[in-house]
Amino acid sequence: MNVSLTKELERVVENKVKSGLYNNASEVVRDALRRTFCAPPEIDLEQDTPELAALVREGVDSRHTMHKDGDIQKILATVRFRAGK
């Protein structure tokens, strides 16, 4: 099967191959077609998983604490210490 692409789409395909994510143009086109036509339908959190939607809303609405430089390293050190590593 041969497919004609616009110059713009050819550049997109070429750039994807150059990025190293794909070995050739055929892989790019196959992946694009799979993502377009074979992808599962979008999930509607409110309708499909209301419990998860409620948790997401709770997280968005909650207050958060700004971290200072080094906080993450301290947390990781504590976790590693507790894990015995």
N, C-alpha and C positions, 0 to 999 in steps of 0.2 A: 504494500500500500504506500502510495506517495501522497504527501500532504504539502500544500504550499502555505508558507507563512509570510506575513508582512516583514519588512526589514526590522521593524521594532521588535517583533516577536523572535526573529532570528537572533537578534542581539541578546535578548533575555535568555534564550536557550544557550547560546554560546557562553554567556557569563556564568550560567549555572554549571556548565561543564568545566570552565576555567577555575571555578571556585574549588573544585575537587570533590564536590558532593556527589557528582555523577561521572560515570566513565565516558558517556557519549550522549549525543542529542536524543537518541531513541529512549534512553532511560529517563531523561527529563520529560519527554512527551508522555511516556507511559505513566510516570508518577503523577503528572498533572491531570491526566485523564482519570486515573484511579481516585485521586483526591476530589475531583469534580463529580464523578458519576457513581462512585462506590462508597463514598464516605457515609457514615451513619448520620441520620438526621440530627439536627441541633437539639440539645436538651433544653427543655423549659423547666428551670428549677422550681418555679412556683407550682406548676402543674404536675411534673413528674416526681419530684422529690421535695415536698413541702418542708420536711424536717431539715433537710440540708439547706434549703432556702432560708429558713428561720435562723439557722446557725450562721450563715453568711451575713444576714442582716444584723444579727447580734454583734458579730465581729466588726462590721463596718461602723455600727453606731457606738461601739465601746470607746472608752477613752484609751489613749495609748501613752506610753512613757517614752520620752526621747532618750536614746542611749548616748552615752559619752564615748569618746575614743577609748578603746581598750576593753569595753564591756563584753564584747563578743569573745575576745580572747580569754577573759576571766571565766565566762560561762563554760567555754570549751575545756579549759583547764580543770574546772570543777567536775565536769562530766567525765573527763578522762581519768581523773583521780578516783572517782567513785567506781568507774569501770575497771580500775586496777591496771591502767595502761600508762 
